[in-house]
């Protein structure tokens, strides 16, 4: 069983029975069985028919930040306590500021 969040309160058996009775009495509540899923189609097929291609394209556009061409790599690095405290003292984003400082160093000290 999955771990429950702090403060979670499960319904009592009586409350659960009342919820299920309400679902059974609702004419709009439909059981989605294997037959329903066998006939289901992906949104990419049905949305253009309902809303048109342009709106469907916007609705199906992936969310979030686009993938970077060269994503940052996760590494382990040992830095002195003073360096870490200096960057952490200015708040969130301290790892990004370390990255920026190292980039500046590279710019000012080009390799031979």
Biopython code that builds the backbone (N, CA, C, O; Angstrom):
import numpy as np
from Bio.PDB.StructureBuilder import StructureBuilder

atoms = [
    (1, "UNK", "N", (0.852, -1.181, 0.000)),
    (1, "UNK", "CA", (0.000, 0.000, 0.000)),
    (1, "UNK", "C", (0.894, 1.238, 0.000)),
    (1, "UNK", "O", (1.895, 1.276, 0.716)),
    (2, "UNK", "N", (0.541, 2.259, -0.801)),
    (2, "UNK", "CA", (1.386, 3.454, -0.841)),
    (2, "UNK", "C", (1.366, 4.212, 0.473)),
    (2, "UNK", "O", (0.412, 4.139, 1.247)),
    (3, "UNK", "N", (2.451, 4.943, 0.700)),
    (3, "UNK", "CA", (2.549, 5.742, 1.908)),
    (3, "UNK", "C", (1.594, 6.931, 1.793)),
    (3, "UNK", "O", (1.567, 7.611, 0.768)),
    (4, "UNK", "N", (0.815, 7.178, 2.844)),
    (4, "UNK", "CA", (-0.160, 8.260, 2.824)),
    (4, "UNK", "C", (0.469, 9.552, 3.307)),
    (4, "UNK", "O", (1.375, 9.538, 4.141)),
    (5, "UNK", "N", (-0.019, 10.682, 2.775)),
    (5, "UNK", "CA", (0.495, 11.983, 3.175)),
    (5, "UNK", "C", (0.110, 12.288, 4.618)),
    (5, "UNK", "O", (-0.884, 11.779, 5.137)),
    (6, "UNK", "N", (0.909, 13.120, 5.241)),
    (6, "UNK", "CA", (0.631, 13.540, 6.612)),
    (6, "UNK", "C", (-0.725, 14.241, 6.645)),
    (6, "UNK", "O", (-1.010, 15.079, 5.790)),
    (7, "UNK", "N", (-1.543, 13.909, 7.606)),
    (7, "UNK", "CA", (-2.852, 14.533, 7.738)),
    (7, "UNK", "C", (-3.951, 13.840, 6.938)),
    (7, "UNK", "O", (-5.106, 14.264, 6.989)),
    (8, "UNK", "N", (-3.613, 12.782, 6.199)),
    (8, "UNK", "CA", (-4.612, 12.063, 5.409)),
    (8, "UNK", "C", (-5.610, 11.380, 6.339)),
    (8, "UNK", "O", (-5.233, 10.767, 7.337)),
    (9, "UNK", "N", (-6.874, 11.497, 5.994)),
    (9, "UNK", "CA", (-7.928, 10.830, 6.762)),
    (9, "UNK", "C", (-8.725, 9.977, 5.784)),
    (9, "UNK", "O", (-9.373, 10.506, 4.881)),
    (10, "UNK", "N", (-8.678, 8.669, 5.956)),
    (10, "UNK", "CA", (-9.430, 7.768, 5.089)),
    (10, "UNK", "C", (-10.895, 7.768, 5.506)),
    (10, "UNK", "O", (-11.205, 7.944, 6.684)),
    (11, "UNK", "N", (-11.804, 7.569, 4.539)),
    (11, "UNK", "CA", (-13.218, 7.497, 4.905)),
    (11, "UNK", "C", (-13.509, 6.236, 5.720)),
    (11, "UNK", "O", (-12.859, 5.204, 5.552)),
    (12, "UNK", "N", (-14.476, 6.343, 6.583)),
    (12, "UNK", "CA", (-14.905, 5.177, 7.356)),
    (12, "UNK", "C", (-15.628, 4.230, 6.405)),
    (12, "UNK", "O", (-16.014, 4.642, 5.311)),
    (13, "UNK", "N", (-15.819, 2.983, 6.794)),
    (13, "UNK", "CA", (-16.571, 2.068, 5.924)),
    (13, "UNK", "C", (-17.979, 2.598, 5.595)),
    (13, "UNK", "O", (-18.474, 2.411, 4.483)),
    (14, "UNK", "N", (-18.617, 3.266, 6.578)),
    (14, "UNK", "CA", (-19.956, 3.825, 6.325)),
    (14, "UNK", "C", (-19.889, 4.945, 5.279)),
    (14, "UNK", "O", (-20.715, 5.005, 4.368)),
    (15, "UNK", "N", (-18.891, 5.831, 5.424)),
    (15, "UNK", "CA", (-18.721, 6.923, 4.463)),
    (15, "UNK", "C", (-18.382, 6.376, 3.076)),
    (15, "UNK", "O", (-18.875, 6.877, 2.065)),
    (16, "UNK", "N", (-17.546, 5.357, 3.038)),
    (16, "UNK", "CA", (-17.177, 4.738, 1.771)),
    (16, "UNK", "C", (-18.408, 4.126, 1.097)),
    (16, "UNK", "O", (-18.572, 4.238, -0.118)),
    (17, "UNK", "N", (-19.264, 3.484, 1.882)),
    (17, "UNK", "CA", (-20.495, 2.897, 1.337)),
    (17, "UNK", "C", (-21.410, 3.989, 0.790)),
    (17, "UNK", "O", (-22.017, 3.810, -0.265)),
    (18, "UNK", "N", (-21.517, 5.122, 1.496)),
    (18, "UNK", "CA", (-22.349, 6.228, 1.034)),
    (18, "UNK", "C", (-21.798, 6.817, -0.263)),
    (18, "UNK", "O", (-22.566, 7.176, -1.155)),
    (19, "UNK", "N", (-20.489, 6.917, -0.370)),
    (19, "UNK", "CA", (-19.866, 7.423, -1.601)),
    (19, "UNK", "C", (-20.177, 6.490, -2.760)),
    (19, "UNK", "O", (-20.581, 6.941, -3.832)),
    (20, "UNK", "N", (-19.991, 5.195, -2.551)),
    (20, "UNK", "CA", (-20.255, 4.223, -3.618)),
    (20, "UNK", "C", (-21.728, 4.191, -4.004)),
    (20, "UNK", "O", (-22.049, 4.001, -5.177)),
    (21, "UNK", "N", (-22.636, 4.376, -3.036)),
    (21, "UNK", "CA", (-24.071, 4.418, -3.348)),
    (21, "UNK", "C", (-24.382, 5.643, -4.201)),
    (21, "UNK", "O", (-25.189, 5.569, -5.127)),
    (22, "UNK", "N", (-23.740, 6.774, -3.889)),
    (22, "UNK", "CA", (-23.929, 7.984, -4.691)),
    (22, "UNK", "C", (-23.433, 7.809, -6.109)),
    (22, "UNK", "O", (-24.062, 8.286, -7.053)),
    (23, "UNK", "N", (-22.312, 7.129, -6.266)),
    (23, "UNK", "CA", (-21.779, 6.860, -7.603)),
    (23, "UNK", "C", (-22.737, 5.963, -8.376)),
    (23, "UNK", "O", (-23.021, 6.215, -9.547)),
    (24, "UNK", "N", (-23.234, 4.919, -7.723)),
    (24, "UNK", "CA", (-24.163, 3.986, -8.385)),
    (24, "UNK", "C", (-25.456, 4.680, -8.786)),
    (24, "UNK", "O", (-26.054, 4.322, -9.801)),
    (25, "UNK", "N", (-25.904, 5.677, -8.004)),
    (25, "UNK", "CA", (-27.165, 6.375, -8.299)),
    (25, "UNK", "C", (-26.992, 7.455, -9.375)),
    (25, "UNK", "O", (-27.985, 7.923, -9.933)),
    (26, "UNK", "N", (-25.766, 7.853, -9.673)),
    (26, "UNK", "CA", (-25.519, 8.923, -10.657)),
    (26, "UNK", "C", (-25.651, 8.368, -12.071)),
    (26, "UNK", "O", (-24.889, 7.480, -12.454)),
    (27, "UNK", "N", (-26.604, 8.877, -12.853)),
    (27, "UNK", "CA", (-26.789, 8.352, -14.214)),
    (27, "UNK", "C", (-25.632, 8.703, -15.147)),
    (27, "UNK", "O", (-25.451, 8.052, -16.176)),
    (28, "UNK", "N", (-24.845, 9.728, -14.797)),
    (28, "UNK", "CA", (-23.719, 10.120, -15.650)),
    (28, "UNK", "C", (-22.441, 9.338, -15.335)),
    (28, "UNK", "O", (-21.481, 9.388, -16.105)),
    (29, "UNK", "N", (-22.421, 8.623, -14.221)),
    (29, "UNK", "CA", (-21.247, 7.839, -13.855)),
    (29, "UNK", "C", (-21.250, 6.547, -14.670)),
    (29, "UNK", "O", (-22.209, 5.776, -14.625)),
    (30, "UNK", "N", (-20.182, 6.323, -15.405)),
    (30, "UNK", "CA", (-20.104, 5.152, -16.280)),
    (30, "UNK", "C", (-18.881, 4.328, -15.888)),
    (30, "UNK", "O", (-17.801, 4.872, -15.658)),
    (31, "UNK", "N", (-19.061, 3.021, -15.815)),
    (31, "UNK", "CA", (-17.919, 2.142, -15.581)),
    (31, "UNK", "C", (-17.136, 2.021, -16.882)),
    (31, "UNK", "O", (-17.701, 1.686, -17.923)),
    (32, "UNK", "N", (-15.842, 2.293, -16.823)),
    (32, "UNK", "CA", (-14.993, 2.179, -17.998)),
    (32, "UNK", "C", (-14.387, 0.783, -17.994)),
    (32, "UNK", "O", (-13.409, 0.516, -17.295)),
    (33, "UNK", "N", (-14.983, -0.101, -18.784)),
    (33, "UNK", "CA", (-14.545, -1.486, -18.818)),
    (33, "UNK", "C", (-13.570, -1.709, -19.977)),
    (33, "UNK", "O", (-13.225, -0.769, -20.693)),
    (34, "UNK", "N", (-13.135, -2.939, -20.154)),
    (34, "UNK", "CA", (-12.179, -3.287, -21.208)),
    (34, "UNK", "C", (-12.730, -2.958, -22.596)),
    (34, "UNK", "O", (-11.978, -2.552, -23.481)),
    (35, "UNK", "N", (-14.027, -3.132, -22.787)),
    (35, "UNK", "CA", (-14.641, -2.833, -24.084)),
    (35, "UNK", "C", (-14.527, -1.343, -24.399)),
    (35, "UNK", "O", (-14.227, -0.961, -25.530)),
    (36, "UNK", "N", (-14.769, -0.506, -23.388)),
    (36, "UNK", "CA", (-14.659, 0.947, -23.597)),
    (36, "UNK", "C", (-13.225, 1.318, -23.982)),
    (36, "UNK", "O", (-13.012, 2.093, -24.914)),
    (37, "UNK", "N", (-12.238, 0.761, -23.263)),
    (37, "UNK", "CA", (-10.844, 1.077, -23.551)),
    (37, "UNK", "C", (-10.412, 0.546, -24.911)),
    (37, "UNK", "O", (-9.558, 1.146, -25.563)),
    (38, "UNK", "N", (-10.995, -0.582, -25.353)),
    (38, "UNK", "CA", (-10.654, -1.136, -26.667)),
    (38, "UNK", "C", (-11.088, -0.194, -27.785)),
    (38, "UNK", "O", (-10.440, -0.133, -28.830)),
    (39, "UNK", "N", (-12.182, 0.545, -27.572)),
    (39, "UNK", "CA", (-12.687, 1.468, -28.586)),
    (39, "UNK", "C", (-12.136, 2.886, -28.450)),
    (39, "UNK", "O", (-12.346, 3.721, -29.330)),
    (40, "UNK", "N", (-11.440, 3.158, -27.363)),
    (40, "UNK", "CA", (-10.918, 4.503, -27.119)),
    (40, "UNK", "C", (-9.838, 4.850, -28.140)),
    (40, "UNK", "O", (-9.096, 3.980, -28.595)),
    (41, "UNK", "N", (-9.760, 6.138, -28.496)),
    (41, "UNK", "CA", (-8.765, 6.623, -29.447)),
    (41, "UNK", "C", (-7.920, 7.687, -28.768)),
    (41, "UNK", "O", (-8.398, 8.364, -27.857)),
    (42, "UNK", "N", (-6.665, 7.849, -29.198)),
    (42, "UNK", "CA", (-5.814, 8.874, -28.590)),
    (42, "UNK", "C", (-6.319, 10.281, -28.899)),
    (42, "UNK", "O", (-6.979, 10.516, -29.912)),
    (43, "UNK", "N", (-5.996, 11.197, -28.014)),
    (43, "UNK", "CA", (-6.423, 12.593, -28.179)),
    (43, "UNK", "C", (-5.908, 13.177, -29.487)),
    (43, "UNK", "O", (-6.577, 14.013, -30.094)),
    (44, "UNK", "N", (-4.726, 12.749, -29.931)),
    (44, "UNK", "CA", (-4.165, 13.283, -31.172)),
    (44, "UNK", "C", (-5.047, 12.972, -32.384)),
    (44, "UNK", "O", (-4.959, 13.657, -33.403)),
    (45, "UNK", "N", (-5.886, 11.955, -32.283)),
    (45, "UNK", "CA", (-6.804, 11.621, -33.376)),
    (45, "UNK", "C", (-8.148, 12.336, -33.245)),
    (45, "UNK", "O", (-8.736, 12.745, -34.246)),
    (46, "UNK", "N", (-8.631, 12.484, -32.016)),
    (46, "UNK", "CA", (-9.984, 13.011, -31.839)),
    (46, "UNK", "C", (-10.056, 14.528, -31.684)),
    (46, "UNK", "O", (-11.029, 15.139, -32.125)),
    (47, "UNK", "N", (-9.048, 15.151, -31.067)),
    (47, "UNK", "CA", (-9.111, 16.600, -30.845)),
    (47, "UNK", "C", (-9.191, 17.413, -32.134)),
    (47, "UNK", "O", (-9.962, 18.371, -32.182)),
    (48, "UNK", "N", (-8.423, 17.076, -33.196)),
    (48, "UNK", "CA", (-8.557, 17.863, -34.430)),
    (48, "UNK", "C", (-9.975, 17.816, -35.012)),
    (48, "UNK", "O", (-10.430, 18.790, -35.612)),
    (49, "UNK", "N", (-10.667, 16.697, -34.838)),
    (49, "UNK", "CA", (-12.034, 16.582, -35.352)),
    (49, "UNK", "C", (-12.996, 17.457, -34.551)),
    (49, "UNK", "O", (-13.966, 17.983, -35.097)),
    (50, "UNK", "N", (-12.725, 17.610, -33.258)),
    (50, "UNK", "CA", (-13.622, 18.375, -32.382)),
    (50, "UNK", "C", (-13.330, 19.867, -32.443)),
    (50, "UNK", "O", (-14.254, 20.671, -32.574)),
    (51, "UNK", "N", (-12.059, 20.249, -32.351)),
    (51, "UNK", "CA", (-11.696, 21.657, -32.217)),
    (51, "UNK", "C", (-11.027, 22.257, -33.447)),
    (51, "UNK", "O", (-10.893, 23.478, -33.533)),
    (52, "UNK", "N", (-10.611, 21.443, -34.389)),
    (52, "UNK", "CA", (-9.851, 21.930, -35.534)),
    (52, "UNK", "C", (-8.363, 21.718, -35.289)),
    (52, "UNK", "O", (-7.917, 21.595, -34.148)),
    (53, "UNK", "N", (-7.604, 21.678, -36.383)),
    (53, "UNK", "CA", (-6.185, 21.325, -36.299)),
    (53, "UNK", "C", (-5.369, 22.336, -35.502)),
    (53, "UNK", "O", (-4.508, 21.947, -34.714)),
    (54, "UNK", "N", (-5.627, 23.629, -35.696)),
    (54, "UNK", "CA", (-4.809, 24.657, -35.051)),
    (54, "UNK", "C", (-4.956, 24.630, -33.521)),
    (54, "UNK", "O", (-3.959, 24.667, -32.799)),
    (55, "UNK", "N", (-6.185, 24.566, -33.039)),
    (55, "UNK", "CA", (-6.426, 24.535, -31.591)),
    (55, "UNK", "C", (-5.949, 23.209, -31.006)),
    (55, "UNK", "O", (-5.389, 23.180, -29.910)),
    (56, "UNK", "N", (-6.168, 22.108, -31.734)),
    (56, "UNK", "CA", (-5.724, 20.801, -31.251)),
    (56, "UNK", "C", (-4.208, 20.767, -31.110)),
    (56, "UNK", "O", (-3.682, 20.167, -30.172)),
    (57, "UNK", "N", (-3.506, 21.406, -32.038)),
    (57, "UNK", "CA", (-2.041, 21.437, -31.974)),
    (57, "UNK", "C", (-1.584, 22.156, -30.705)),
    (57, "UNK", "O", (-0.635, 21.721, -30.052)),
    (58, "UNK", "N", (-2.259, 23.261, -30.354)),
    (58, "UNK", "CA", (-1.922, 23.977, -29.118)),
    (58, "UNK", "C", (-2.216, 23.124, -27.889)),
    (58, "UNK", "O", (-1.442, 23.116, -26.932)),
    (59, "UNK", "N", (-3.335, 22.409, -27.919)),
    (59, "UNK", "CA", (-3.722, 21.586, -26.773)),
    (59, "UNK", "C", (-2.768, 20.406, -26.580)),
    (59, "UNK", "O", (-2.551, 19.968, -25.451)),
    (60, "UNK", "N", (-2.205, 19.895, -27.653)),
    (60, "UNK", "CA", (-1.341, 18.718, -27.579)),
    (60, "UNK", "C", (0.131, 19.077, -27.426)),
    (60, "UNK", "O", (0.979, 18.189, -27.327)),
    (61, "UNK", "N", (0.444, 20.380, -27.406)),
    (61, "UNK", "CA", (1.832, 20.816, -27.273)),
    (61, "UNK", "C", (2.361, 20.375, -25.911)),
    (61, "UNK", "O", (1.699, 20.574, -24.892)),
    (62, "UNK", "N", (3.561, 19.771, -25.889)),
    (62, "UNK", "CA", (4.119, 19.352, -24.596)),
    (62, "UNK", "C", (4.313, 20.541, -23.667)),
    (62, "UNK", "O", (4.639, 21.642, -24.110)),
    (63, "UNK", "N", (4.109, 20.307, -22.377)),
    (63, "UNK", "CA", (4.270, 21.364, -21.384)),
    (63, "UNK", "C", (5.681, 21.360, -20.838)),
    (63, "UNK", "O", (6.441, 20.407, -21.011)),
    (64, "UNK", "N", (6.002, 22.442, -20.182)),
    (64, "UNK", "CA", (7.291, 22.523, -19.510)),
    (64, "UNK", "C", (8.374, 23.103, -20.383)),
    (64, "UNK", "O", (8.142, 23.497, -21.526)),
    (65, "UNK", "N", (9.549, 23.144, -19.825)),
    (65, "UNK", "CA", (10.708, 23.708, -20.497)),
    (65, "UNK", "C", (11.154, 22.767, -21.614)),
    (65, "UNK", "O", (11.183, 21.551, -21.425)),
    (66, "UNK", "N", (11.504, 23.325, -22.783)),
    (66, "UNK", "CA", (12.013, 22.459, -23.850)),
    (66, "UNK", "C", (13.340, 21.809, -23.436)),
    (66, "UNK", "O", (14.095, 22.369, -22.642)),
    (67, "UNK", "N", (13.602, 20.658, -23.969)),
    (67, "UNK", "CA", (14.842, 19.961, -23.660)),
    (67, "UNK", "C", (16.032, 20.774, -24.162)),
    (67, "UNK", "O", (16.023, 21.275, -25.286)),
    (68, "UNK", "N", (17.052, 20.897, -23.320)),
    (68, "UNK", "CA", (18.261, 21.616, -23.700)),
    (68, "UNK", "C", (19.094, 20.743, -24.634)),
    (68, "UNK", "O", (19.113, 19.518, -24.509)),
    (69, "UNK", "N", (19.783, 21.396, -25.575)),
    (69, "UNK", "CA", (20.641, 20.659, -26.487)),
    (69, "UNK", "C", (21.759, 19.978, -25.700)),
    (69, "UNK", "O", (22.105, 18.827, -25.964)),
    (70, "UNK", "N", (22.317, 20.703, -24.734)),
    (70, "UNK", "CA", (23.359, 20.163, -23.865)),
    (70, "UNK", "C", (22.907, 20.333, -22.417)),
    (70, "UNK", "O", (23.254, 21.327, -21.778)),
    (71, "UNK", "N", (22.140, 19.383, -21.891)),
    (71, "UNK", "CA", (21.651, 19.525, -20.517)),
    (71, "UNK", "C", (22.801, 19.470, -19.512)),
    (71, "UNK", "O", (23.852, 18.886, -19.777)),
    (72, "UNK", "N", (22.579, 20.085, -18.367)),
    (72, "UNK", "CA", (23.595, 20.048, -17.314)),
    (72, "UNK", "C", (23.745, 18.616, -16.828)),
    (72, "UNK", "O", (22.792, 17.837, -16.811)),
    (73, "UNK", "N", (24.974, 18.291, -16.432)),
    (73, "UNK", "CA", (25.262, 16.943, -15.951)),
    (73, "UNK", "C", (25.315, 16.936, -14.430)),
    (73, "UNK", "O", (25.816, 17.868, -13.801)),
    (74, "UNK", "N", (24.793, 15.872, -13.865)),
    (74, "UNK", "CA", (24.867, 15.696, -12.415)),
    (74, "UNK", "C", (26.217, 15.052, -12.101)),
    (74, "UNK", "O", (26.560, 13.993, -12.627)),
    (75, "UNK", "N", (26.972, 15.725, -11.227)),
    (75, "UNK", "CA", (28.275, 15.201, -10.817)),
    (75, "UNK", "C", (28.418, 15.349, -9.313)),
    (75, "UNK", "O", (27.615, 16.019, -8.664)),
    (76, "UNK", "N", (29.445, 14.719, -8.768)),
    (76, "UNK", "CA", (29.821, 14.930, -7.369)),
    (76, "UNK", "C", (31.117, 15.712, -7.379)),
    (76, "UNK", "O", (32.049, 15.363, -8.104)),
    (77, "UNK", "N", (31.185, 16.761, -6.588)),
    (77, "UNK", "CA", (32.385, 17.576, -6.501)),
    (77, "UNK", "C", (32.585, 17.958, -5.043)),
    (77, "UNK", "O", (31.629, 18.255, -4.326)),
    (78, "UNK", "N", (33.837, 17.944, -4.619)),
    (78, "UNK", "CA", (34.148, 18.304, -3.243)),
    (78, "UNK", "C", (34.648, 19.737, -3.237)),
    (78, "UNK", "O", (35.675, 20.043, -3.843)),
    (79, "UNK", "N", (33.926, 20.616, -2.553)),
    (79, "UNK", "CA", (34.303, 22.023, -2.436)),
    (79, "UNK", "C", (34.511, 22.353, -0.968)),
    (79, "UNK", "O", (33.961, 21.695, -0.084)),
    (80, "UNK", "N", (35.311, 23.380, -0.723)),
    (80, "UNK", "CA", (35.577, 23.766, 0.657)),
    (80, "UNK", "C", (34.308, 24.300, 1.310)),
    (80, "UNK", "O", (33.403, 24.807, 0.647)),
    (81, "UNK", "N", (34.276, 24.167, 2.624)),
    (81, "UNK", "CA", (33.130, 24.626, 3.401)),
    (81, "UNK", "C", (32.873, 26.121, 3.160)),
    (81, "UNK", "O", (31.724, 26.549, 3.045)),
    (82, "UNK", "N", (33.950, 26.904, 3.085)),
    (82, "UNK", "CA", (33.810, 28.359, 2.902)),
    (82, "UNK", "C", (33.144, 28.689, 1.565)),
    (82, "UNK", "O", (32.318, 29.599, 1.489)),
    (83, "UNK", "N", (33.502, 27.951, 0.516)),
    (83, "UNK", "CA", (32.910, 28.199, -0.810)),
    (83, "UNK", "C", (31.414, 27.899, -0.768)),
    (83, "UNK", "O", (30.606, 28.701, -1.237)),
    (84, "UNK", "N", (31.051, 26.772, -0.221)),
    (84, "UNK", "CA", (29.636, 26.387, -0.148)),
    (84, "UNK", "C", (28.857, 27.389, 0.688)),
    (84, "UNK", "O", (27.788, 27.830, 0.268)),
    (85, "UNK", "N", (29.360, 27.760, 1.857)),
    (85, "UNK", "CA", (28.660, 28.721, 2.717)),
    (85, "UNK", "C", (28.498, 30.067, 2.035)),
    (85, "UNK", "O", (27.450, 30.702, 2.157)),
    (86, "UNK", "N", (29.528, 30.513, 1.312)),
    (86, "UNK", "CA", (29.453, 31.800, 0.604)),
    (86, "UNK", "C", (28.296, 31.799, -0.400)),
    (86, "UNK", "O", (27.498, 32.736, -0.432)),
    (87, "UNK", "N", (28.210, 30.756, -1.211)),
    (87, "UNK", "CA", (27.170, 30.704, -2.240)),
    (87, "UNK", "C", (25.791, 30.425, -1.642)),
    (87, "UNK", "O", (24.802, 30.986, -2.114)),
    (88, "UNK", "N", (25.697, 29.581, -0.623)),
    (88, "UNK", "CA", (24.405, 29.294, 0.009)),
    (88, "UNK", "C", (23.853, 30.500, 0.761)),
    (88, "UNK", "O", (22.638, 30.644, 0.902)),
    (89, "UNK", "N", (24.750, 31.377, 1.251)),
    (89, "UNK", "CA", (24.320, 32.539, 2.044)),
    (89, "UNK", "C", (23.442, 33.487, 1.237)),
    (89, "UNK", "O", (22.635, 34.217, 1.812)),
    (90, "UNK", "N", (23.586, 33.488, -0.074)),
    (90, "UNK", "CA", (22.776, 34.396, -0.895)),
    (90, "UNK", "C", (21.468, 33.757, -1.355)),
    (90, "UNK", "O", (20.774, 34.317, -2.204)),
    (91, "UNK", "N", (21.125, 32.602, -0.809)),
    (91, "UNK", "CA", (19.803, 32.016, -1.046)),
    (91, "UNK", "C", (19.768, 30.949, -2.128)),
    (91, "UNK", "O", (20.796, 30.444, -2.580)),
    (92, "UNK", "N", (18.528, 30.626, -2.529)),
    (92, "UNK", "CA", (18.313, 29.595, -3.548)),
    (92, "UNK", "C", (19.035, 29.960, -4.840)),
    (92, "UNK", "O", (19.251, 31.134, -5.141)),
    (93, "UNK", "N", (19.400, 28.934, -5.590)),
    (93, "UNK", "CA", (20.108, 29.139, -6.845)),
    (93, "UNK", "C", (21.618, 29.137, -6.672)),
    (93, "UNK", "O", (22.348, 29.528, -7.583)),
    (94, "UNK", "N", (22.088, 28.701, -5.516)),
    (94, "UNK", "CA", (23.526, 28.752, -5.241)),
    (94, "UNK", "C", (24.322, 27.858, -6.181)),
    (94, "UNK", "O", (25.453, 28.194, -6.532)),
    (95, "UNK", "N", (23.758, 26.727, -6.595)),
    (95, "UNK", "CA", (24.477, 25.862, -7.532)),
    (95, "UNK", "C", (24.607, 26.532, -8.892)),
    (95, "UNK", "O", (25.633, 26.398, -9.560)),
    (96, "UNK", "N", (23.572, 27.249, -9.302)),
    (96, "UNK", "CA", (23.622, 27.984, -10.562)),
    (96, "UNK", "C", (24.675, 29.080, -10.484)),
    (96, "UNK", "O", (25.381, 29.333, -11.461)),
    (97, "UNK", "N", (24.785, 29.733, -9.331)),
    (97, "UNK", "CA", (25.807, 30.780, -9.177)),
    (97, "UNK", "C", (27.210, 30.187, -9.195)),
    (97, "UNK", "O", (28.130, 30.818, -9.716)),
    (98, "UNK", "N", (27.399, 29.005, -8.648)),
    (98, "UNK", "CA", (28.704, 28.346, -8.747)),
    (98, "UNK", "C", (29.013, 28.052, -10.211)),
    (98, "UNK", "O", (30.135, 28.271, -10.668)),
    (99, "UNK", "N", (28.019, 27.556, -10.945)),
    (99, "UNK", "CA", (28.191, 27.283, -12.372)),
    (99, "UNK", "C", (28.591, 28.564, -13.108)),
    (99, "UNK", "O", (29.484, 28.548, -13.955)),
    (100, "UNK", "N", (27.925, 29.667, -12.779)),
    (100, "UNK", "CA", (28.224, 30.956, -13.411)),
    (100, "UNK", "C", (29.646, 31.412, -13.094)),
    (100, "UNK", "O", (30.352, 31.915, -13.968)),
    (101, "UNK", "N", (30.063, 31.235, -11.836)),
    (101, "UNK", "CA", (31.421, 31.622, -11.444)),
    (101, "UNK", "C", (32.457, 30.793, -12.194)),
    (101, "UNK", "O", (33.489, 31.318, -12.612)),
    (102, "UNK", "N", (32.190, 29.514, -12.366)),
    (102, "UNK", "CA", (33.125, 28.665, -13.106)),
    (102, "UNK", "C", (33.165, 29.044, -14.585)),
    (102, "UNK", "O", (34.227, 29.008, -15.206)),
    (103, "UNK", "N", (32.013, 29.408, -15.153)),
    (103, "UNK", "CA", (31.982, 29.873, -16.542)),
    (103, "UNK", "C", (32.796, 31.152, -16.706)),
    (103, "UNK", "O", (33.533, 31.312, -17.679)),
    (104, "UNK", "N", (32.653, 32.063, -15.740)),
    (104, "UNK", "CA", (33.413, 33.316, -15.783)),
    (104, "UNK", "C", (34.916, 33.015, -15.720)),
    (104, "UNK", "O", (35.708, 33.632, -16.432)),
    (105, "UNK", "N", (35.296, 32.071, -14.872)),
    (105, "UNK", "CA", (36.701, 31.677, -14.772)),
    (105, "UNK", "C", (37.209, 31.165, -16.115)),
    (105, "UNK", "O", (38.312, 31.513, -16.538)),
    (106, "UNK", "N", (36.415, 30.345, -16.782)),
    (106, "UNK", "CA", (36.806, 29.797, -18.087)),
    (106, "UNK", "C", (37.009, 30.927, -19.090)),
    (106, "UNK", "O", (37.964, 30.903, -19.866)),
    (107, "UNK", "N", (36.109, 31.924, -19.080)),
    (107, "UNK", "CA", (36.218, 33.054, -19.992)),
    (107, "UNK", "C", (37.487, 33.861, -19.719)),
    (107, "UNK", "O", (38.181, 34.269, -20.651)),
    (108, "UNK", "N", (37.784, 34.085, -18.455)),
    (108, "UNK", "CA", (38.941, 34.899, -18.095)),
    (108, "UNK", "C", (40.263, 34.140, -18.158)),
    (108, "UNK", "O", (41.328, 34.756, -18.203)),
    (109, "UNK", "N", (40.206, 32.818, -18.162)),
    (109, "UNK", "CA", (41.410, 31.991, -18.194)),
    (109, "UNK", "C", (41.277, 30.938, -19.309)),
    (109, "UNK", "O", (41.114, 29.752, -19.024)),
    (110, "UNK", "N", (41.347, 31.374, -20.577)),
    (110, "UNK", "CA", (41.182, 30.401, -21.664)),
    (110, "UNK", "C", (42.301, 29.359, -21.652)),
    (110, "UNK", "O", (43.447, 29.659, -21.315)),
    (111, "UNK", "N", (41.946, 28.136, -22.027)),
    (111, "UNK", "CA", (42.954, 27.083, -22.062)),
    (111, "UNK", "C", (43.892, 27.317, -23.239)),
    (111, "UNK", "O", (43.512, 27.931, -24.236)),
    (112, "UNK", "N", (45.094, 26.832, -23.115)),
    (112, "UNK", "CA", (46.127, 27.070, -24.148)),
    (112, "UNK", "C", (45.986, 26.126, -25.294)),
    (112, "UNK", "O", (46.767, 26.187, -26.244)),
]
sb = StructureBuilder()
sb.init_structure("model")
sb.init_model(0)
sb.init_chain("A")
sb.init_seg("    ")
for serial, (resi, resn, name, xyz) in enumerate(atoms, 1):
    if name == "N":
        sb.init_residue(resn, " ", resi, " ")
    sb.init_atom(name, np.array(xyz, "f"), 0.0, 1.0, " ", f" {name:<3s}", serial, name[0])
structure = sb.get_structure()
